[in-house]
Structure formats: structure tokens, C-alpha cells
Amino acid sequence: MKFQNWDIKSENWEQWSLFFDRDGVINRRLVDDYVKKPDDFEFLEEVPQSLAFFKKHFKYLFLVTNQQGIGKGLMTVSDLKQVHHFMMSTLEKERGQFDALFYCPHLAVEACNCRKPQIGMAKQAQQQFPDIDFSQSILLGDSVSDMQFGRNAGMKTVWIGALSPKVTPQMWDAQFESLAQLVAYLKG
């Protein structure tokens, strides 16, 4: 774990919202492919238990995920909803479900306002939950576009996984190898 001028332990968590990327943070990322059906979805180690911890201690949990496989015609919105239903059913058993799920089905070349690093999905969350304060929100992700999304929305950013050479120190506030490592740190 690493920190840049901010330590999550210093905050009153009950007032904070967490925004999670999906692939590579919640589930195993498929290299050069998309999670198109529930059988493709594999939780990363201790994610359901980690989300149960976050659900108890933080105000809101949101999933924000770019899903351009829909725009490419490799999957449908119905396919994505089946994957998310499977994910949420598993999380519900652990009491760690998200408060809302947001996705962008558009291709990167479409330059829409909902695709990360644009903040359309954050704005959608704020429309549904008007008491969200982005200055008391954290984006947990594993890509440069995730970190840019968090910064663009005025959130703190936590890199999950090994740091990429493409991410500069100005993009992230903290880094953990996994959600489980973050939970262990918060409990310690």
C-alpha cells in the first residue's frame, strides 16, 4: 500500500460514498475480451466479504463500469443485466450489495459523457442520491481512465492492483493490491 498526502483512515467513513470500477477490481478482468455471461464472471479474492465491510461502514456503494462490448455488438444490455444479476445475488448473500449500478455501453470513439473518464455515471448517481458529495467520495479503480474519472468528479482516488507505469502520482491518493488489502488496513 502507498499513500499520497491523504490517508483514508483519517476520514469519517459513514459520510463517504465509494465508486467501484468492475473488471479488475470486483471480478477477474478477461484479457482482450468481455464478461458476456454469468459463467465468465469470477469474483476476485475476498471481494464479497470486502463489500460487506464497506456496506457497513460507508454511506453508499456504487458500481461504475465502461461496457463497450455492448457498443461493439459482442453482447447485449440483457447479457450485462444477467451478469450483474448474478453478481448482485452473490453479494446479497454476503450483505455487501451495491446501492446502484451504472454502465456506459458506448464505444470509446463515440465521446459520450457517460464513458469514463467523463463523469456522466457519477452525475447519474447524484441524480438518484442527491446527498452524494463528490468531495466525500472515493473512486476505486485499476485504470488511468478510472483515476481520471475520480479526479474529474472531484473525488479521492484509490488504485487497486499493481501500479501501472501509465499512471502518474498525481492521479491517485492511495494504492492497495486488492480490496481485501484495503479492508485489512481499515480494520488494523
C-alpha positions in Angstrom: 0.0 0.0 0.0 1.0 3.5 -0.7 -0.4 7.0 0.1 -0.1 10.5 -1.4 -0.9 13.2 1.1 -4.1 11.5 2.2 -5.0 8.6 4.5 -8.4 7.1 4.3 -8.2 6.2 8.0 -8.4 9.9 8.9 -12.0 10.2 7.5 -15.5 9.8 9.0 -16.4 6.9 6.7 -20.1 7.0 7.4 -20.4 10.2 5.3 -18.4 8.8 2.3 -19.5 7.2 -0.9 -17.5 4.6 -2.7 -17.5 4.3 -6.5 -16.0 1.0 -7.8 -14.8 0.0 -11.3 -15.9 -3.5 -12.1 -13.4 -5.5 -14.2 -10.1 -5.9 -12.4 -11.4 -4.6 -9.1 -14.6 -6.6 -8.4 -14.0 -9.5 -10.8 -11.2 -11.0 -12.8 -10.5 -9.0 -15.9 -10.7 -11.0 -19.2 -7.7 -10.0 -21.3 -8.9 -8.8 -24.8 -12.5 -10.0 -24.0 -15.6 -9.0 -22.1 -17.6 -10.7 -19.4 -20.6 -11.5 -21.6 -22.4 -14.1 -19.4 -22.5 -15.1 -15.7 -20.2 -18.0 -16.4 -17.5 -15.5 -17.4 -17.8 -13.6 -14.1 -15.3 -14.6 -11.4 -15.0 -12.6 -8.2 -11.5 -11.6 -7.2 -10.4 -12.9 -3.8 -12.5 -11.8 -0.8 -14.5 -9.2 -2.8 -17.9 -10.2 -1.5 -16.6 -10.1 2.1 -14.8 -6.8 1.4 -18.0 -5.2 0.0 -19.9 -6.4 3.1 -17.4 -4.5 5.2 -17.7 -1.4 3.1 -21.5 -1.6 3.2 -21.5 -1.5 7.0 -19.1 1.4 7.2 -19.7 3.7 4.2 -22.7 5.7 3.1 -23.1 4.4 -0.4 -21.5 1.9 -2.7 -21.8 2.3 -6.5 -20.5 0.4 -9.5 -19.4 2.5 -12.5 -18.3 0.4 -15.5 -17.5 1.0 -19.1 -19.0 -1.8 -21.2 -18.2 -1.1 -24.8 -18.7 -4.8 -25.6 -22.3 -3.7 -26.0 -21.4 -1.0 -28.5 -19.3 -3.5 -30.4 -22.2 -5.9 -30.7 -20.4 -8.6 -28.7 -23.1 -8.6 -26.0 -26.4 -7.0 -25.3 -27.8 -4.9 -22.4 -29.7 -8.0 -21.4 -26.5 -10.0 -21.3 -25.0 -7.3 -19.0 -28.0 -7.3 -16.8 -27.7 -11.1 -16.4 -24.1 -10.8 -15.4 -25.0 -8.0 -12.9 -27.9 -10.1 -11.5 -25.5 -12.9 -10.9 -23.0 -10.6 -9.2 -25.7 -8.9 -7.0 -27.2 -12.2 -6.0 -23.9 -13.4 -4.7 -23.2 -10.1 -3.0 -26.6 -10.1 -1.3 -25.8 -13.4 0.4 -22.7 -11.6 2.0 -24.7 -8.4 2.6 -22.4 -6.4 0.5 -24.5 -5.3 -2.4 -24.2 -2.0 -4.3 -26.7 0.7 -3.8 -26.8 1.2 -7.6 -25.1 0.1 -10.8 -24.2 2.4 -13.7 -22.7 1.4 -17.0 -21.7 3.0 -20.3 -22.5 0.9 -23.3 -20.9 3.3 -25.8 -17.7 2.9 -27.8 -14.7 4.9 -26.8 -14.8 6.7 -30.2 -18.3 8.0 -29.5 -17.1 10.5 -27.0 -20.2 10.3 -24.9 -20.5 11.9 -21.4 -21.1 8.7 -19.6 -17.9 6.8 -20.5 -15.1 7.1 -18.0 -13.1 9.4 -17.7 -16.2 11.6 -18.3 -18.3 11.9 -15.2 -21.8 11.1 -16.5 -22.1 8.0 -14.4 -21.2 10.0 -11.3 -23.9 12.5 -12.2 -26.4 9.7 -12.7 -25.6 8.5 -9.2 -26.0 12.0 -7.8 -29.4 12.4 -9.5 -30.6 9.2 -7.8 -28.9 10.0 -4.5 -28.8 13.8 -4.2 -27.0 13.8 -0.9 -23.8 12.5 -2.6 -20.9 14.8 -2.0 -18.1 14.1 -4.5 -15.6 15.7 -2.2 -16.5 12.9 0.2 -16.4 10.2 -2.4 -13.7 7.7 -3.4 -13.2 6.1 -6.8 -11.6 2.6 -6.6 -10.2 1.5 -9.9 -7.4 -0.1 -11.9 -7.0 2.1 -15.0 -5.9 5.6 -15.9 -9.5 6.4 -17.1 -10.8 5.3 -13.6 -8.3 7.7 -11.9 -9.2 10.5 -14.4 -12.9 9.9 -13.7 -12.4 10.3 -10.0 -10.3 13.4 -10.4 -12.7 14.9 -12.9 -15.6 14.4 -10.4 -13.6 15.9 -7.5 -13.2 12.5 -5.7 -10.3 10.9 -3.9 -8.8 8.0 -6.0 -7.6 4.6 -4.8 -5.7 2.5 -7.3 -6.4 -1.2 -6.8 -3.7 -3.7 -8.0 -0.1 -3.1 -9.1 0.6 0.4 -10.2 0.7 0.8 -14.0 3.6 2.8 -15.5 0.9 4.9 -17.3 -0.5 6.3 -14.0 1.3 9.3 -12.6 1.5 10.0 -8.9 -0.9 13.0 -9.3 -3.7 10.6 -10.4 -4.0 8.6 -7.2 -4.3 9.2 -3.5 -3.7 5.7 -2.2 -2.8 2.3 -3.7 -3.7 -1.2 -2.5 -3.1 -4.6 -4.1 -6.7 -5.6 -3.6 -10.0 -4.6 -1.9 -9.2 -7.2 0.8 -5.9 -5.4 1.5 -7.7 -2.1 1.9 -10.2 -3.7 4.3 -7.4 -5.2 6.3 -5.8 -1.8 6.5 -9.0 -0.1 7.6 -9.6 -2.8 10.3 -6.0 -2.6 11.6 
